[in-house]
Amino acid sequence: MALMALGVDYRDGGRSHVTGFDCSGLVAHVFEEAYGIRLPRNALSQSEAGLPVSLDQLEPGDLVFYDTLGRPYSHVGIYLGDGRFVHAPKSGSSVRVESLRSAYWVKRFNGARRIELSL
């Protein structure tokens, strides 16, 4: 579901393919559409949902959090597996896949959460 948003433009406050996505809007949209789970609408609140997991325990679908604005949990993405995550990075860009292992993301990592899915 998240990969279907690849290439959609970033838009602050955006939460759909039509309006574009910001980071937390992408996460909220994916979890609601794919699993019927309503997550909070901002990254900080999403960082309090679910259960904490360590970097070495990440599974596809886990949320990964970063400090990109000089404050913890200011950015969120969805872990895809193989050290990659999908996210809506910033104004002027679009939804894309990146490596957790890049120097930029490694030094900004704040933690990860697993949202319990009731399938």
VOKE-203604 format. One record per atom (N, C-alpha, C): atom name; z, y, x negated; residue number from 1; residue in three letters. Coordinates in steps of 0.02 Angstrom, whole numbers, padded with zeros to 5 digits, always signed. Layout:
BEGIN
+----+--------+--------+--------+-----+-----+
| at |     c3 |     c2 |     c1 |   i |  aa |
+----+--------+--------+--------+-----+-----+
| CA |      Z |      Y |      X | NUM | ALA |
...
+----+--------+--------+--------+-----+-----+
//
This chain:
BEGIN
+----+--------+--------+--------+-----+-----+
| at |     c3 |     c2 |     c1 |   i |  aa |
+----+--------+--------+--------+-----+-----+
|  N | +00000 | -00060 | -00041 |   1 | MET |
| CA | +00000 | +00000 | +00000 |   1 | MET |
|  C | +00000 | +00063 | -00043 |   1 | MET |
|  N | +00043 | +00065 | -00094 |   2 | ALA |
| CA | +00047 | +00124 | -00137 |   2 | ALA |
|  C | -00019 | +00135 | -00174 |   2 | ALA |
|  N | -00052 | +00081 | -00194 |   3 | LEU |
| CA | -00114 | +00089 | -00231 |   3 | LEU |
|  C | -00170 | +00117 | -00189 |   3 | LEU |
|  N | -00163 | +00112 | -00123 |   4 | MET |
| CA | -00213 | +00142 | -00079 |   4 | MET |
|  C | -00212 | +00218 | -00082 |   4 | MET |
|  N | -00158 | +00246 | -00109 |   5 | ALA |
| CA | -00152 | +00318 | -00115 |   5 | ALA |
|  C | -00178 | +00345 | -00181 |   5 | ALA |
|  N | -00200 | +00301 | -00225 |   6 | LEU |
| CA | -00226 | +00324 | -00289 |   6 | LEU |
|  C | -00281 | +00376 | -00279 |   6 | LEU |
|  N | -00275 | +00430 | -00316 |   7 | GLY |
| CA | -00325 | +00483 | -00312 |   7 | GLY |
|  C | -00311 | +00536 | -00260 |   7 | GLY |
|  N | -00263 | +00523 | -00215 |   8 | VAL |
| CA | -00246 | +00574 | -00164 |   8 | VAL |
|  C | -00212 | +00632 | -00200 |   8 | VAL |
|  N | -00231 | +00693 | -00183 |   9 | ASP |
| CA | -00205 | +00752 | -00216 |   9 | ASP |
|  C | -00130 | +00761 | -00206 |   9 | ASP |
|  N | -00098 | +00787 | -00258 |  10 | TYR |
| CA | -00027 | +00807 | -00253 |  10 | TYR |
|  C | -00023 | +00868 | -00208 |  10 | TYR |
|  N | +00028 | +00868 | -00166 |  11 | ARG |
| CA | +00043 | +00928 | -00126 |  11 | ARG |
|  C | +00117 | +00930 | -00113 |  11 | ARG |
|  N | +00149 | +00984 | -00133 |  12 | ASP |
| CA | +00221 | +00992 | -00122 |  12 | ASP |
|  C | +00237 | +00985 | -00048 |  12 | ASP |
|  N | +00282 | +00941 | -00031 |  13 | GLY |
| CA | +00300 | +00928 | +00038 |  13 | GLY |
|  C | +00252 | +00880 | +00074 |  13 | GLY |
|  N | +00199 | +00859 | +00040 |  14 | GLY |
| CA | +00150 | +00816 | +00071 |  14 | GLY |
|  C | +00175 | +00745 | +00080 |  14 | GLY |
|  N | +00155 | +00714 | +00135 |  15 | ARG |
| CA | +00176 | +00645 | +00147 |  15 | ARG |
|  C | +00125 | +00602 | +00184 |  15 | ARG |
|  N | +00061 | +00618 | +00173 |  16 | SER |
| CA | +00009 | +00576 | +00203 |  16 | SER |
|  C | -00055 | +00581 | +00162 |  16 | SER |
|  N | -00100 | +00535 | +00175 |  17 | HIS |
| CA | -00165 | +00536 | +00141 |  17 | HIS |
|  C | -00203 | +00600 | +00158 |  17 | HIS |
|  N | -00191 | +00627 | +00218 |  18 | VAL |
| CA | -00226 | +00686 | +00241 |  18 | VAL |
|  C | -00199 | +00749 | +00208 |  18 | VAL |
|  N | -00132 | +00756 | +00206 |  19 | THR |
| CA | -00102 | +00817 | +00179 |  19 | THR |
|  C | -00090 | +00813 | +00104 |  19 | THR |
|  N | -00097 | +00754 | +00075 |  20 | GLY |
| CA | -00079 | +00744 | +00005 |  20 | GLY |
|  C | -00007 | +00720 | +00001 |  20 | GLY |
|  N | +00016 | +00706 | -00060 |  21 | PHE |
| CA | +00083 | +00679 | -00069 |  21 | PHE |
|  C | +00119 | +00717 | -00125 |  21 | PHE |
|  N | +00185 | +00725 | -00115 |  22 | ASP |
| CA | +00227 | +00739 | -00172 |  22 | ASP |
|  C | +00261 | +00672 | -00188 |  22 | ASP |
|  N | +00302 | +00670 | -00241 |  23 | CYS |
| CA | +00328 | +00605 | -00263 |  23 | CYS |
|  C | +00368 | +00570 | -00210 |  23 | CYS |
|  N | +00416 | +00605 | -00180 |  24 | SER |
| CA | +00459 | +00572 | -00130 |  24 | SER |
|  C | +00422 | +00560 | -00065 |  24 | SER |
|  N | +00373 | +00602 | -00050 |  25 | GLY |
| CA | +00332 | +00591 | +00010 |  25 | GLY |
|  C | +00291 | +00528 | +00004 |  25 | GLY |
|  N | +00265 | +00515 | -00055 |  26 | LEU |
| CA | +00227 | +00452 | -00067 |  26 | LEU |
|  C | +00273 | +00392 | -00057 |  26 | LEU |
|  N | +00332 | +00394 | -00087 |  27 | VAL |
| CA | +00379 | +00338 | -00081 |  27 | VAL |
|  C | +00399 | +00327 | -00008 |  27 | VAL |
|  N | +00417 | +00381 | +00027 |  28 | ALA |
| CA | +00437 | +00375 | +00098 |  28 | ALA |
|  C | +00380 | +00347 | +00140 |  28 | ALA |
|  N | +00320 | +00372 | +00128 |  29 | HIS |
| CA | +00262 | +00348 | +00166 |  29 | HIS |
|  C | +00249 | +00273 | +00155 |  29 | HIS |
|  N | +00250 | +00252 | +00093 |  30 | VAL |
| CA | +00237 | +00182 | +00077 |  30 | VAL |
|  C | +00288 | +00136 | +00109 |  30 | VAL |
|  N | +00352 | +00153 | +00104 |  31 | PHE |
| CA | +00404 | +00110 | +00131 |  31 | PHE |
|  C | +00403 | +00109 | +00208 |  31 | PHE |
|  N | +00387 | +00165 | +00238 |  32 | GLU |
| CA | +00383 | +00165 | +00311 |  32 | GLU |
|  C | +00322 | +00127 | +00336 |  32 | GLU |
|  N | +00265 | +00138 | +00305 |  33 | GLU |
| CA | +00204 | +00104 | +00328 |  33 | GLU |
|  C | +00205 | +00029 | +00312 |  33 | GLU |
|  N | +00228 | +00011 | +00253 |  34 | ALA |
| CA | +00225 | -00059 | +00233 |  34 | ALA |
|  C | +00282 | -00101 | +00260 |  34 | ALA |
|  N | +00341 | -00070 | +00266 |  35 | TYR |
| CA | +00401 | -00110 | +00283 |  35 | TYR |
|  C | +00440 | -00084 | +00344 |  35 | TYR |
|  N | +00419 | -00028 | +00372 |  36 | GLY |
| CA | +00456 | +00001 | +00428 |  36 | GLY |
|  C | +00523 | +00029 | +00408 |  36 | GLY |
|  N | +00532 | +00044 | +00344 |  37 | ILE |
| CA | +00595 | +00070 | +00318 |  37 | ILE |
|  C | +00589 | +00146 | +00309 |  37 | ILE |
|  N | +00634 | +00183 | +00340 |  38 | ARG |
| CA | +00634 | +00256 | +00334 |  38 | ARG |
|  C | +00681 | +00275 | +00278 |  38 | ARG |
|  N | +00653 | +00302 | +00225 |  39 | LEU |
| CA | +00693 | +00326 | +00169 |  39 | LEU |
|  C | +00703 | +00401 | +00174 |  39 | LEU |
|  N | +00755 | +00426 | +00142 |  40 | PRO |
| CA | +00765 | +00499 | +00141 |  40 | PRO |
|  C | +00703 | +00534 | +00112 |  40 | PRO |
|  N | +00697 | +00597 | +00124 |  41 | ARG |
| CA | +00635 | +00634 | +00109 |  41 | ARG |
|  C | +00634 | +00667 | +00040 |  41 | ARG |
|  N | +00687 | +00662 | +00000 |  42 | ASN |
| CA | +00683 | +00691 | -00067 |  42 | ASN |
|  C | +00707 | +00641 | -00119 |  42 | ASN |
|  N | +00687 | +00652 | -00181 |  43 | ALA |
| CA | +00700 | +00603 | -00235 |  43 | ALA |
|  C | +00775 | +00593 | -00246 |  43 | ALA |
|  N | +00814 | +00647 | -00246 |  44 | LEU |
| CA | +00886 | +00640 | -00257 |  44 | LEU |
|  C | +00917 | +00596 | -00203 |  44 | LEU |
|  N | +00901 | +00607 | -00140 |  45 | SER |
| CA | +00928 | +00565 | -00086 |  45 | SER |
|  C | +00902 | +00494 | -00091 |  45 | SER |
|  N | +00840 | +00485 | -00110 |  46 | GLN |
| CA | +00813 | +00417 | -00118 |  46 | GLN |
|  C | +00849 | +00380 | -00175 |  46 | GLN |
|  N | +00874 | +00417 | -00224 |  47 | SER |
| CA | +00910 | +00386 | -00280 |  47 | SER |
|  C | +00977 | +00356 | -00259 |  47 | SER |
|  N | +00999 | +00372 | -00199 |  48 | GLU |
| CA | +01062 | +00346 | -00173 |  48 | GLU |
|  C | +01051 | +00288 | -00125 |  48 | GLU |
|  N | +00988 | +00272 | -00110 |  49 | ALA |
| CA | +00972 | +00217 | -00064 |  49 | ALA |
|  C | +00969 | +00151 | -00103 |  49 | ALA |
|  N | +00978 | +00097 | -00069 |  50 | GLY |
| CA | +00971 | +00032 | -00100 |  50 | GLY |
|  C | +01023 | +00017 | -00153 |  50 | GLY |
|  N | +01006 | -00028 | -00198 |  51 | LEU |
| CA | +01052 | -00051 | -00249 |  51 | LEU |
|  C | +01026 | -00034 | -00318 |  51 | LEU |
|  N | +01070 | -00014 | -00364 |  52 | PRO |
| CA | +01047 | +00002 | -00432 |  52 | PRO |
|  C | +01023 | -00061 | -00468 |  52 | PRO |
|  N | +00971 | -00053 | -00508 |  53 | VAL |
| CA | +00946 | -00107 | -00551 |  53 | VAL |
|  C | +00933 | -00078 | -00620 |  53 | VAL |
|  N | +00941 | -00120 | -00671 |  54 | SER |
| CA | +00928 | -00097 | -00739 |  54 | SER |
|  C | +00854 | -00102 | -00754 |  54 | SER |
|  N | +00833 | -00069 | -00806 |  55 | LEU |
| CA | +00763 | -00068 | -00826 |  55 | LEU |
|  C | +00737 | -00139 | -00839 |  55 | LEU |
|  N | +00778 | -00181 | -00868 |  56 | ASP |
| CA | +00755 | -00250 | -00883 |  56 | ASP |
|  C | +00756 | -00295 | -00822 |  56 | ASP |
|  N | +00780 | -00271 | -00765 |  57 | GLN |
| CA | +00781 | -00311 | -00703 |  57 | GLN |
|  C | +00729 | -00286 | -00652 |  57 | GLN |
|  N | +00688 | -00238 | -00671 |  58 | LEU |
| CA | +00640 | -00210 | -00624 |  58 | LEU |
|  C | +00593 | -00262 | -00595 |  58 | LEU |
|  N | +00581 | -00254 | -00530 |  59 | GLU |
| CA | +00533 | -00296 | -00494 |  59 | GLU |
|  C | +00485 | -00250 | -00457 |  59 | GLU |
|  N | +00423 | -00273 | -00445 |  60 | PRO |
| CA | +00377 | -00231 | -00406 |  60 | PRO |
|  C | +00409 | -00208 | -00341 |  60 | PRO |
|  N | +00400 | -00144 | -00326 |  61 | GLY |
| CA | +00428 | -00114 | -00266 |  61 | GLY |
|  C | +00492 | -00075 | -00279 |  61 | GLY |
|  N | +00523 | -00084 | -00337 |  62 | ASP |
| CA | +00584 | -00046 | -00353 |  62 | ASP |
|  C | +00565 | +00027 | -00364 |  62 | ASP |
|  N | +00612 | +00071 | -00349 |  63 | LEU |
| CA | +00602 | +00142 | -00360 |  63 | LEU |
|  C | +00626 | +00160 | -00430 |  63 | LEU |
|  N | +00587 | +00201 | -00465 |  64 | VAL |
| CA | +00607 | +00224 | -00532 |  64 | VAL |
|  C | +00613 | +00300 | -00530 |  64 | VAL |
|  N | +00667 | +00325 | -00561 |  65 | PHE |
| CA | +00685 | +00396 | -00556 |  65 | PHE |
|  C | +00684 | +00429 | -00624 |  65 | PHE |
|  N | +00666 | +00493 | -00624 |  66 | TYR |
| CA | +00658 | +00531 | -00685 |  66 | TYR |
|  C | +00683 | +00603 | -00676 |  66 | TYR |
|  N | +00700 | +00633 | -00733 |  67 | ASP |
| CA | +00718 | +00704 | -00736 |  67 | ASP |
|  C | +00656 | +00741 | -00762 |  67 | ASP |
|  N | +00618 | +00771 | -00717 |  68 | THR |
| CA | +00559 | +00808 | -00738 |  68 | THR |
|  C | +00566 | +00883 | -00728 |  68 | THR |
|  N | +00621 | +00904 | -00698 |  69 | LEU |
| CA | +00631 | +00975 | -00683 |  69 | LEU |
|  C | +00696 | +01002 | -00713 |  69 | LEU |
|  N | +00723 | +00966 | -00762 |  70 | GLY |
| CA | +00786 | +00988 | -00792 |  70 | GLY |
|  C | +00846 | +00970 | -00750 |  70 | GLY |
|  N | +00836 | +00924 | -00702 |  71 | ARG |
| CA | +00893 | +00899 | -00663 |  71 | ARG |
|  C | +00880 | +00825 | -00647 |  71 | ARG |
|  N | +00932 | +00785 | -00652 |  72 | PRO |
| CA | +00924 | +00713 | -00640 |  72 | PRO |
|  C | +00895 | +00698 | -00570 |  72 | PRO |
|  N | +00859 | +00644 | -00567 |  73 | TYR |
| CA | +00830 | +00618 | -00505 |  73 | TYR |
|  C | +00785 | +00669 | -00470 |  73 | TYR |
|  N | +00747 | +00707 | -00509 |  74 | SER |
| CA | +00701 | +00756 | -00480 |  74 | SER |
|  C | +00631 | +00727 | -00468 |  74 | SER |
|  N | +00620 | +00665 | -00491 |  75 | HIS |
| CA | +00554 | +00633 | -00482 |  75 | HIS |
|  C | +00564 | +00559 | -00469 |  75 | HIS |
|  N | +00519 | +00531 | -00428 |  76 | VAL |
| CA | +00524 | +00460 | -00410 |  76 | VAL |
|  C | +00454 | +00429 | -00407 |  76 | VAL |
|  N | +00451 | +00365 | -00426 |  77 | GLY |
| CA | +00390 | +00326 | -00420 |  77 | GLY |
|  C | +00407 | +00255 | -00398 |  77 | GLY |
|  N | +00356 | +00215 | -00389 |  78 | ILE |
| CA | +00365 | +00145 | -00367 |  78 | ILE |
|  C | +00341 | +00099 | -00423 |  78 | ILE |
|  N | +00385 | +00055 | -00446 |  79 | TYR |
| CA | +00368 | +00009 | -00499 |  79 | TYR |
|  C | +00317 | -00043 | -00474 |  79 | TYR |
|  N | +00266 | -00055 | -00515 |  80 | LEU |
| CA | +00213 | -00102 | -00496 |  80 | LEU |
|  C | +00217 | -00169 | -00532 |  80 | LEU |
|  N | +00256 | -00172 | -00585 |  81 | GLY |
| CA | +00257 | -00231 | -00628 |  81 | GLY |
|  C | +00220 | -00215 | -00693 |  81 | GLY |
|  N | +00228 | -00258 | -00743 |  82 | ASP |
| CA | +00193 | -00251 | -00807 |  82 | ASP |
|  C | +00205 | -00182 | -00839 |  82 | ASP |
|  N | +00264 | -00153 | -00828 |  83 | GLY |
| CA | +00281 | -00090 | -00859 |  83 | GLY |
|  C | +00245 | -00029 | -00831 |  83 | GLY |
|  N | +00219 | -00035 | -00771 |  84 | ARG |
| CA | +00181 | +00020 | -00740 |  84 | ARG |
|  C | +00213 | +00042 | -00675 |  84 | ARG |
|  N | +00203 | +00106 | -00658 |  85 | PHE |
| CA | +00226 | +00132 | -00594 |  85 | PHE |
|  C | +00174 | +00180 | -00566 |  85 | PHE |
|  N | +00176 | +00188 | -00500 |  86 | VAL |
| CA | +00131 | +00233 | -00465 |  86 | VAL |
|  C | +00173 | +00292 | -00440 |  86 | VAL |
|  N | +00144 | +00352 | -00444 |  87 | HIS |
| CA | +00180 | +00412 | -00423 |  87 | HIS |
|  C | +00132 | +00469 | -00410 |  87 | HIS |
|  N | +00158 | +00521 | -00378 |  88 | ALA |
| CA | +00122 | +00584 | -00368 |  88 | ALA |
|  C | +00153 | +00634 | -00417 |  88 | ALA |
|  N | +00121 | +00646 | -00475 |  89 | PRO |
| CA | +00154 | +00681 | -00529 |  89 | PRO |
|  C | +00170 | +00755 | -00521 |  89 | PRO |
|  N | +00120 | +00796 | -00505 |  90 | LYS |
| CA | +00132 | +00868 | -00505 |  90 | LYS |
|  C | +00073 | +00904 | -00474 |  90 | LYS |
|  N | +00084 | +00967 | -00459 |  91 | SER |
| CA | +00031 | +01009 | -00432 |  91 | SER |
|  C | -00029 | +01009 | -00478 |  91 | SER |
|  N | -00088 | +01005 | -00450 |  92 | GLY |
| CA | -00150 | +01004 | -00488 |  92 | GLY |
|  C | -00171 | +00934 | -00509 |  92 | GLY |
|  N | -00134 | +00884 | -00491 |  93 | SER |
| CA | -00152 | +00815 | -00509 |  93 | SER |
|  C | -00154 | +00773 | -00445 |  93 | SER |
|  N | -00161 | +00708 | -00454 |  94 | SER |
| CA | -00165 | +00663 | -00396 |  94 | SER |
|  C | -00123 | +00601 | -00411 |  94 | SER |
|  N | -00114 | +00561 | -00359 |  95 | VAL |
| CA | -00075 | +00499 | -00364 |  95 | VAL |
|  C | -00108 | +00455 | -00417 |  95 | VAL |
|  N | -00067 | +00429 | -00463 |  96 | ARG |
| CA | -00094 | +00388 | -00518 |  96 | ARG |
|  C | -00043 | +00338 | -00543 |  96 | ARG |
|  N | -00067 | +00292 | -00584 |  97 | VAL |
| CA | -00025 | +00240 | -00615 |  97 | VAL |
|  C | -00013 | +00261 | -00687 |  97 | VAL |
|  N | +00050 | +00251 | -00710 |  98 | GLU |
| CA | +00067 | +00267 | -00779 |  98 | GLU |
|  C | +00113 | +00213 | -00807 |  98 | GLU |
|  N | +00123 | +00216 | -00872 |  99 | SER |
| CA | +00166 | +00168 | -00907 |  99 | SER |
|  C | +00237 | +00194 | -00911 |  99 | SER |
|  N | +00285 | +00151 | -00894 | 100 | LEU |
| CA | +00356 | +00167 | -00903 | 100 | LEU |
|  C | +00371 | +00178 | -00977 | 100 | LEU |
|  N | +00331 | +00148 | -01019 | 101 | ARG |
| CA | +00345 | +00146 | -01091 | 101 | ARG |
|  C | +00319 | +00207 | -01130 | 101 | ARG |
|  N | +00283 | +00252 | -01096 | 102 | SER |
| CA | +00259 | +00311 | -01132 | 102 | SER |
|  C | +00320 | +00354 | -01152 | 102 | SER |
|  N | +00315 | +00388 | -01207 | 103 | ALA |
| CA | +00371 | +00427 | -01233 | 103 | ALA |
|  C | +00395 | +00478 | -01182 | 103 | ALA |
|  N | +00349 | +00509 | -01146 | 104 | TYR |
| CA | +00368 | +00559 | -01096 | 104 | TYR |
|  C | +00416 | +00529 | -01044 | 104 | TYR |
|  N | +00398 | +00471 | -01016 | 105 | TRP |
| CA | +00438 | +00441 | -00963 | 105 | TRP |
|  C | +00501 | +00409 | -00990 | 105 | TRP |
|  N | +00498 | +00379 | -01048 | 106 | VAL |
| CA | +00558 | +00347 | -01077 | 106 | VAL |
|  C | +00615 | +00396 | -01084 | 106 | VAL |
|  N | +00601 | +00456 | -01110 | 107 | LYS |
| CA | +00656 | +00503 | -01122 | 107 | LYS |
|  C | +00680 | +00538 | -01058 | 107 | LYS |
|  N | +00645 | +00530 | -01003 | 108 | ARG |
| CA | +00664 | +00562 | -00940 | 108 | ARG |
|  C | +00692 | +00513 | -00888 | 108 | ARG |
|  N | +00694 | +00449 | -00905 | 109 | PHE |
| CA | +00716 | +00397 | -00857 | 109 | PHE |
|  C | +00789 | +00407 | -00837 | 109 | PHE |
|  N | +00802 | +00406 | -00771 | 110 | ASN |
| CA | +00870 | +00413 | -00744 | 110 | ASN |
|  C | +00897 | +00350 | -00713 | 110 | ASN |
|  N | +00855 | +00302 | -00696 | 111 | GLY |
| CA | +00879 | +00241 | -00665 | 111 | GLY |
|  C | +00830 | +00214 | -00614 | 111 | GLY |
|  N | +00848 | +00159 | -00584 | 112 | ALA |
| CA | +00805 | +00126 | -00535 | 112 | ALA |
|  C | +00847 | +00099 | -00478 | 112 | ALA |
|  N | +00816 | +00092 | -00420 | 113 | ARG |
| CA | +00849 | +00065 | -00361 | 113 | ARG |
|  C | +00803 | +00015 | -00327 | 113 | ARG |
|  N | +00835 | -00035 | -00298 | 114 | ARG |
| CA | +00798 | -00086 | -00259 | 114 | ARG |
|  C | +00816 | -00077 | -00186 | 114 | ARG |
|  N | +00765 | -00069 | -00145 | 115 | ILE |
| CA | +00773 | -00061 | -00073 | 115 | ILE |
|  C | +00768 | -00131 | -00043 | 115 | ILE |
|  N | +00819 | -00151 | -00007 | 116 | GLU |
| CA | +00820 | -00217 | +00025 | 116 | GLU |
|  C | +00769 | -00218 | +00081 | 116 | GLU |
|  N | +00723 | -00266 | +00078 | 117 | LEU |
| CA | +00671 | -00273 | +00128 | 117 | LEU |
|  C | +00691 | -00329 | +00176 | 117 | LEU |
|  N | +00687 | -00315 | +00240 | 118 | SER |
| CA | +00701 | -00368 | +00289 | 118 | SER |
|  C | +00633 | -00389 | +00318 | 118 | SER |
|  N | +00606 | -00441 | +00287 | 119 | LEU |
| CA | +00539 | -00465 | +00308 | 119 | LEU |
|  C | +00544 | -00522 | +00357 | 119 | LEU |
+----+--------+--------+--------+-----+-----+
//
